[in-house]
């Protein structure tokens, strides 16, 4: 066998073997890419779930704060501490405005929050007039009923969210 024939035959064999190794390497690379993509998607899913849990806990805390502000506002009106009532009314109105678009609220709850913000604006104006001595009468019955209803709605929302959190905790 001549050198050219020998080189040509082994060259062809080496080329075929090289192509096989290339295909194996390419297949392994594709497999690693899919594996890495799957791991990245899983990590992204876990991060989103963790973020959702933290967001839900913060939301529950804000609703609980809203219940407290609402109770304090009602009590301040009852004992005619107008400056304190004004402060709590402003805080509650601001808090509700941050909650109104939260995904944890149902559409009805979100709509109620919008109405409550408007009602609190009217109550705030009335409280400021009473505090400045422009009005001597305390809050009208209708405004007190609005505050009572707001406290009840926030309390129910707080209870619903805490129950949901307990169910999620027990399922984990």
N, C-alpha and C positions, 0 to 999 in steps of 0.2 A: 504494500500500500504506500502510495506516495504521500509526501508531506501535504500537498494541497488537498487531497481526498480526505486525509486524516483531519486536517484543520477544518475542512468544510463540514464533515460529519459531526465532529465534536462541537463545532460552532453552532450547527443547527440544534443539537441536543441542548447546549448551554442556552440558546435563545428560547427554546421551549420551556426549559426549567426556569429561566428568568421570568418568562411571561406567567408561568404558574405562580411563582412567588409574588409577582406583582399583583396578580388577581387575589391571592390570599391576603396580601397586605392591604389592598384596597377594600376587600370585604371586612377585614378587622377594623379598618379605619371607619367605615360606615357604621359598623356595629358600635364602636366607641362613641361616635357622634350621636347616634340614637340614644345610647345609654346616658350620655352627658345631657342631652336635651331632656330626657325623661327625669333625670335627677334635678335639673334646673326647674322644670315645671312643677315637680313635687315640692321643691323648696319654696317656689313662688306661692303655691297653694297653701303651704303651712304658714308662710309669712302673712298672707291675706287673712287666714283664719285667726292667727294671733292678733292681728290688727283689729279684726272685727270684735274679738273678745274684749280687748282693751277699750275699744270705742263703746261697746255696750256697757261696760262697767262705768266708764266716765259718764255716759248718758244717764245711767241709774243714779249716780251721785248727783248729777245736775237736777234730776227730777226730785230727788229727796231734798235738795236745797230749795227747790221751788215750793215744796210742801211746807218747809220751815218758814220761808219768807211769807207765804200766804197766811199761815197761822199767825205769825208775828204781826202782819199787817192788820188782820182782823182783830187781834187782841189790842193793838195800839189804837185802833178806831174805837173799840169798845170802852177803853179807859181814857179816851180823848188825849192821847199823846200824839199830837198832830205832826210834829217834826219827825218823830220816829216812824209814824205811818207813811209820811211822804218818802222817807228814805227807803223803807221796805217796798213801797209801791214802785219806786224807780228801779230798785234792784230786781224785783219780780218781773217787771215789764222788760227789762234788758235780758234777763235770763230766758224768758219765754221767746224772745225774738231770736235767740241763738238756737233754741230747740225746734222751732217751727218747721224747719226743713229736714230734720233728722229722719233717716230711713227707718228708725225703730218705731216711729209713730205711724198709726193707721191714717188714712186720708181724713176720717172723721175727727181724729184727735188733732191732726194738723190744722184742719179748718177751725176747730174749737180754739186752738191756740191763737190763731189770727184774730178771731172775735174777742178773745180775752185780752189781747194786747190793746185793741181799740177801747174796750171797756175800761182797762186800767188807765189809759190816757185820760178818759173822762173823769175817773175817780181821782186821779192825781190832780187834775185842775181843781176839782171840788175841794180836795184836801188843802191845796195851796190857798184857796180863797178862805177856808175856815181858819187856817193858821195865821193868815194876815188880818183876820178880823172882819173880812168883807161879808162873811156869812156867820151867823151865830148857830144855826141849826147843824146838828151832826149829819152824817151821811144819810141820805134818804133810804128808805126800806129797800127799794129796788137795787141800789148800789151795794147794800149789805148782802142782799141775796146773791148778787153776782159774785161777791167775794166768797161767800159760803159755797156756792156751786163750783167755783174755781178750786177751792181747797179740796172739795170732794173729788173733782175730776183728777186733780194732780195726785191725790191719795190713791185713787183707783189705778191710775197709770203706774204709780210707784209700786203698788202691790202686784200688778200684772207683770211688770218687769222683773221684780225680785223673784216671783214664782217661776218665771221662765228661766231665770239664771239658776235657780235651785234645780230645776229639771235638767238643764244642760249639765250642771255639776254632777248630778247623780248618774247621768248616762255615761259620763267620762270614765 
